[in-house]
Amino acid sequence: MTQSVTATPVPASRRSFDAGEFFRRYGTVCIFVVLVVGAAFESNAFLSDRNIMNVLRQISGTGIMAVGMLFVILTGGIDLSVGSILALGSVVSAIAIDAHGTGLGVGLSVAAGAGCGLVTGVLVAYAGLPPFVITLAAMTAVRGFALIVSDGQPIMMGDDASTVITNFGSGFFLGIPDPVWLMALVFVLAGVVLTFTKFGRLVKAIGSNREAVRLSGIAVPRYVMAVYVISGALAALAGVITTSRTGVGSGVVGVGSELNVIAAVVIGGASLMGGKGGVINTLLGALVMGVIANIMNLVGVPGYNQQVCMGAIIVIAMLLQHGSRWFKR
């Protein structure tokens, strides 16, 4: 008679530590903690209230753009035009707020960014053109348009018109800079949309398996177009924040910022292939970028050297973030 043997499950407490799974889930948190601890040891000024608020204020624009980039990347796309749209938003806000007041001026700026995203989205979603090429073209065209509108010169805002917006850029509420509250609101809304709405679930699904979503009867191009509109609108909003901090609209701001935004999203664990990513880790990714830049300023790293260090640290962070692949081998 054959005697059956039943395998006894291994208690959870006795299971071996899965380093790959740990880094997959908490890699971004680990990177952030290591950087903060290292920065605190490197400079006594890092953990001061003034410096922390400065870091948060500086990343507010990047964080807001990172939310829009997250939506795009979740669908498997990319948006290289966000830095140029930021510049356009800065220029339009300086002109429109002077002419029409703060509310309408900010609205026109965001609408201009959404319009840029709409054009890009239509070409990507409905014409089927590669997002890398289209957004690269948009990056050049929108930057040129911002320089044309501003005549290549900084646009100084009038004292009366700029009071509200500049007070916002330099102001505090409950001890936290006003732009940080706006960034937090954007992240919260994005988290709600991605987690609790049909739109958010479909955005992730499109990135995971576009063909399956299409075969289920969903109008995929409509959703793809929408994420580029969101990205453009949020990039322009970041441009308004830039103007609020300086009181000047400029067509040359935001050069190269698209790379920092993409790096923040990817360090946050989002996959450039689409379908994977979240708002909390994206926020941590933006904080990582802000901490890296801040500590290099505090220790006096020269500007050109900072670019080399920033690139090296991003590569190391990415290796740690995606190290789970090696741990599983």
C-alpha positions as CSV (number, residue, x, y, z in Angstrom):
1,M,0.0,0.0,0.0
2,T,1.3,3.4,-1.0
3,Q,1.4,5.9,1.8
4,S,0.7,9.5,0.8
5,V,2.9,12.2,2.2
6,T,1.5,15.6,2.8
7,A,3.9,18.5,2.6
8,T,4.0,20.6,5.7
9,P,3.9,24.4,4.8
10,V,6.8,26.3,6.0
11,P,5.7,28.9,8.7
12,A,6.0,32.4,7.6
13,S,8.5,33.2,10.3
14,R,10.9,30.5,9.0
15,R,10.8,31.5,5.4
16,S,14.1,32.8,4.0
17,F,14.4,36.5,3.4
18,D,13.5,37.4,-0.2
19,A,15.9,40.2,-0.9
20,G,14.5,40.6,-4.5
21,E,11.0,41.1,-3.3
22,F,12.1,43.5,-0.5
23,F,14.0,45.7,-3.0
24,R,11.0,45.5,-5.5
25,R,8.7,46.9,-2.8
26,Y,10.9,49.1,-0.8
27,G,13.8,50.0,-3.0
28,T,12.8,53.6,-3.4
29,V,12.3,54.1,0.3
30,C,15.7,52.5,1.0
31,I,17.4,54.8,-1.5
32,F,15.7,57.9,0.1
33,V,16.7,56.9,3.6
34,V,20.3,56.2,2.7
35,L,20.6,59.6,1.0
36,V,19.0,61.4,3.9
37,V,21.3,59.7,6.5
38,G,24.3,60.3,4.3
39,A,23.4,63.9,3.8
40,A,22.8,64.5,7.5
41,F,26.3,63.1,8.3
42,E,27.9,65.2,5.5
43,S,26.4,68.5,6.5
44,N,25.0,69.7,9.8
45,A,22.7,72.2,7.9
46,F,20.9,69.5,6.0
47,L,18.3,68.7,8.7
48,S,17.6,72.3,9.6
49,D,14.0,73.4,9.2
50,R,15.1,76.1,6.8
51,N,16.9,73.7,4.5
52,I,14.2,71.1,4.6
53,M,11.6,73.7,3.6
54,N,14.0,74.9,0.9
55,V,14.3,71.4,-0.6
56,L,10.5,70.9,-0.6
57,R,9.9,74.2,-2.2
58,Q,12.5,73.5,-4.9
59,I,11.0,70.1,-5.8
60,S,7.4,71.3,-5.9
61,G,7.6,72.0,-9.7
62,T,9.5,68.8,-10.5
63,G,7.0,66.8,-8.3
64,I,4.0,68.2,-10.1
65,M,5.5,67.5,-13.5
66,A,6.5,64.0,-12.3
67,V,2.8,63.3,-11.7
68,G,1.9,64.1,-15.3
69,M,4.9,62.1,-16.5
70,L,3.8,59.1,-14.4
71,F,0.4,59.0,-16.2
72,V,2.2,59.0,-19.6
73,I,4.7,56.4,-18.6
74,L,2.0,54.2,-17.2
75,T,0.6,53.9,-20.7
76,G,4.0,53.0,-22.1
77,G,4.7,56.5,-23.5
78,I,7.2,59.3,-22.8
79,D,6.9,63.0,-22.8
80,L,10.1,65.0,-23.5
81,S,8.3,68.3,-24.0
82,V,7.5,69.0,-20.3
83,G,10.5,71.3,-19.8
84,S,9.5,73.5,-22.8
85,I,5.9,73.5,-21.7
86,L,7.1,74.7,-18.3
87,A,8.8,77.6,-20.0
88,L,5.7,78.4,-22.0
89,G,3.6,78.3,-18.8
90,S,6.0,80.7,-17.2
91,V,5.8,83.1,-20.1
92,V,2.1,83.0,-20.5
93,S,1.4,83.3,-16.7
94,A,3.6,86.5,-16.6
95,I,1.8,88.1,-19.5
96,A,-1.7,86.9,-18.7
97,I,-1.7,87.6,-14.9
98,D,-0.6,91.2,-15.7
99,A,-3.4,91.6,-18.3
100,H,-6.2,89.6,-16.7
101,G,-5.5,89.0,-13.1
102,T,-4.3,85.9,-11.2
103,G,-7.2,83.5,-11.6
104,L,-7.7,83.9,-15.3
105,G,-3.9,84.2,-15.9
106,V,-3.2,80.9,-14.2
107,G,-6.1,79.3,-16.0
108,L,-4.8,80.5,-19.4
109,S,-1.3,79.2,-18.6
110,V,-2.6,75.7,-17.7
111,A,-4.9,75.7,-20.8
112,A,-1.9,76.5,-23.0
113,G,0.0,73.6,-21.5
114,A,-3.0,71.3,-21.9
115,G,-3.3,72.5,-25.6
116,C,0.3,71.5,-26.2
117,G,-0.4,68.1,-24.6
118,L,-3.6,67.7,-26.8
119,V,-1.6,68.2,-30.0
120,T,1.0,65.7,-28.9
121,G,-1.6,63.3,-27.7
122,V,-3.6,63.3,-30.9
123,L,-0.4,62.6,-32.9
124,V,0.6,59.8,-30.7
125,A,-2.7,58.2,-30.0
126,Y,-4.6,58.7,-33.2
127,A,-1.8,59.0,-35.8
128,G,0.2,56.3,-34.2
129,L,3.4,58.2,-34.3
130,P,6.3,57.3,-31.8
131,P,5.9,59.3,-28.6
132,F,9.7,59.8,-28.3
133,V,9.9,61.5,-31.7
134,I,6.8,63.5,-31.4
135,T,7.5,64.8,-27.9
136,L,11.1,65.6,-29.0
137,A,9.7,67.7,-31.8
138,A,7.3,69.3,-29.4
139,M,10.1,70.1,-27.0
140,T,11.9,72.1,-29.7
141,A,8.7,73.8,-31.1
142,V,7.2,74.8,-27.8
143,R,10.5,76.2,-26.5
144,G,10.8,78.2,-29.7
145,F,7.2,79.5,-29.3
146,A,7.9,80.5,-25.7
147,L,11.0,82.5,-26.8
148,I,9.0,84.1,-29.6
149,V,6.2,85.2,-27.3
150,S,8.7,86.6,-24.8
151,D,10.9,88.1,-27.5
152,G,13.8,86.2,-26.0
153,Q,13.7,88.4,-22.9
154,P,12.6,87.9,-19.3
155,I,9.1,89.3,-18.7
156,M,8.9,91.3,-15.5
157,M,5.5,91.3,-13.9
158,G,3.9,94.5,-12.7
159,D,4.0,95.1,-8.9
160,D,0.2,95.2,-8.5
161,A,-0.5,92.1,-10.7
162,S,2.3,90.1,-9.3
163,T,1.5,90.5,-5.6
164,V,-0.8,87.5,-5.2
165,I,1.2,85.1,-7.3
166,T,4.6,86.1,-5.8
167,N,3.1,85.9,-2.3
168,F,2.1,82.4,-3.1
169,G,5.6,81.5,-4.4
170,S,7.3,82.8,-1.2
171,G,4.5,82.2,1.3
172,F,3.9,79.6,4.0
173,F,0.8,78.0,5.4
174,L,1.1,76.1,8.7
175,G,4.9,76.5,8.4
176,I,5.0,74.7,5.0
177,P,5.6,76.6,1.7
178,D,2.5,77.2,-0.3
179,P,3.9,75.5,-3.5
180,V,4.4,72.4,-1.5
181,W,0.7,72.3,-0.5
182,L,-0.2,72.6,-4.2
183,M,2.2,69.7,-5.0
184,A,0.7,67.6,-2.2
185,L,-2.8,68.3,-3.6
186,V,-1.8,67.2,-7.1
187,F,-0.3,64.0,-5.7
188,V,-3.4,63.2,-3.6
189,L,-5.7,63.8,-6.6
190,A,-3.5,61.7,-8.8
191,G,-3.5,58.9,-6.2
192,V,-7.3,59.0,-6.0
193,V,-7.6,58.9,-9.8
194,L,-5.2,56.0,-10.3
195,T,-6.5,54.0,-7.4
196,F,-10.3,54.5,-7.3
197,T,-11.4,55.5,-10.8
198,K,-12.0,53.7,-14.0
199,F,-9.7,56.1,-15.9
200,G,-6.8,55.3,-13.6
201,R,-7.3,51.5,-13.8
202,L,-7.5,51.7,-17.6
203,V,-4.4,53.8,-17.8
204,K,-2.4,51.1,-16.0
205,A,-4.1,48.4,-18.0
206,I,-3.2,50.0,-21.3
207,G,0.5,50.0,-20.3
208,S,0.3,46.4,-19.2
209,N,-1.5,45.0,-22.2
210,R,-2.8,47.5,-24.7
211,E,-4.1,45.0,-27.2
212,A,-6.2,43.2,-24.5
213,V,-7.8,46.6,-23.5
214,R,-8.5,47.4,-27.1
215,L,-10.2,44.0,-27.7
216,S,-12.4,44.5,-24.7
217,G,-14.0,47.5,-26.5
218,I,-12.2,50.3,-24.7
219,A,-11.3,53.4,-26.8
220,V,-7.5,53.2,-26.1
221,P,-6.5,56.3,-28.1
222,R,-8.9,58.5,-26.0
223,Y,-7.1,57.5,-22.8
224,V,-3.6,57.8,-24.3
225,M,-4.5,61.3,-25.6
226,A,-5.8,62.3,-22.2
227,V,-2.6,61.4,-20.3
228,Y,-0.6,63.8,-22.6
229,V,-3.1,66.5,-21.9
230,I,-2.7,65.9,-18.2
231,S,1.1,66.0,-18.5
232,G,1.0,69.3,-20.5
233,A,-1.4,70.9,-18.0
234,L,0.7,70.0,-15.0
235,A,4.0,71.1,-16.7
236,A,2.4,74.5,-17.4
237,L,1.3,74.6,-13.7
238,A,4.9,74.0,-12.7
239,G,5.8,77.0,-14.9
240,V,3.4,79.1,-13.0
241,I,5.1,78.1,-9.8
242,T,8.4,79.1,-11.3
243,T,7.1,82.5,-12.1
244,S,5.6,82.8,-8.6
245,R,9.0,82.3,-7.1
246,T,10.8,84.8,-9.2
247,G,8.2,87.3,-10.4
248,V,9.6,86.8,-13.9
249,G,8.4,84.8,-16.9
250,S,11.1,83.4,-19.0
251,G,11.4,81.2,-22.1
252,V,14.7,79.7,-21.0
253,V,13.6,78.1,-17.7
254,G,13.2,74.4,-17.5
255,V,16.0,73.4,-19.9
256,G,16.8,69.7,-19.2
257,S,14.1,69.4,-16.5
258,E,12.3,66.7,-18.5
259,L,15.3,64.4,-17.8
260,N,15.1,65.1,-14.0
261,V,11.3,64.4,-14.1
262,I,11.7,61.1,-16.0
263,A,14.5,60.1,-13.6
264,A,12.3,60.9,-10.6
265,V,9.5,58.7,-12.0
266,V,11.8,55.8,-12.9
267,I,13.7,56.0,-9.6
268,G,10.2,55.8,-8.0
269,G,9.9,52.3,-9.6
270,A,7.8,53.0,-12.6
271,S,8.6,50.9,-15.7
272,L,9.3,52.6,-19.0
273,M,7.4,49.7,-20.6
274,G,4.2,50.9,-18.9
275,G,1.7,49.4,-16.4
276,K,3.8,49.8,-13.3
277,G,4.2,52.8,-11.0
278,G,2.5,54.7,-8.2
279,V,2.3,58.3,-6.8
280,I,3.9,57.6,-3.4
281,N,7.1,56.2,-5.0
282,T,7.0,59.0,-7.6
283,L,7.0,61.5,-4.7
284,L,9.9,59.7,-3.1
285,G,11.7,59.8,-6.5
286,A,11.3,63.5,-6.7
287,L,12.6,63.9,-3.1
288,V,15.6,61.7,-4.0
289,M,16.4,64.1,-6.9
290,G,16.0,67.1,-4.6
291,V,18.1,65.7,-1.8
292,I,20.9,64.9,-4.3
293,A,21.0,68.4,-5.7
294,N,20.7,70.0,-2.2
295,I,23.5,68.0,-0.6
296,M,25.9,68.8,-3.5
297,N,25.1,72.5,-3.0
298,L,25.7,72.3,0.7
299,V,29.1,70.6,0.4
300,G,30.2,73.0,-2.4
301,V,30.4,70.7,-5.4
302,P,31.1,72.9,-8.5
303,G,28.2,73.1,-11.0
304,Y,29.8,71.0,-13.8
305,N,30.9,68.4,-11.3
306,Q,27.3,68.3,-10.0
307,Q,26.1,67.0,-13.4
308,V,28.6,64.1,-13.3
309,C,27.7,63.3,-9.7
310,M,24.0,63.5,-10.4
311,G,24.2,61.1,-13.3
312,A,26.4,58.6,-11.3
313,I,24.0,58.7,-8.3
314,I,21.0,58.2,-10.5
315,V,22.6,55.1,-12.1
316,I,23.5,53.7,-8.7
317,A,19.9,54.3,-7.5
318,M,18.5,52.6,-10.6
319,L,20.8,49.6,-10.0
320,L,19.5,49.3,-6.4
321,Q,15.9,49.9,-7.5
322,H,16.0,47.1,-10.1
323,G,18.4,44.8,-8.2
324,S,15.6,42.4,-7.5
325,R,16.2,40.8,-11.0
326,W,19.7,39.7,-9.9
327,F,18.6,38.6,-6.5
328,K,16.1,36.2,-8.1
329,R,18.7,34.6,-10.3
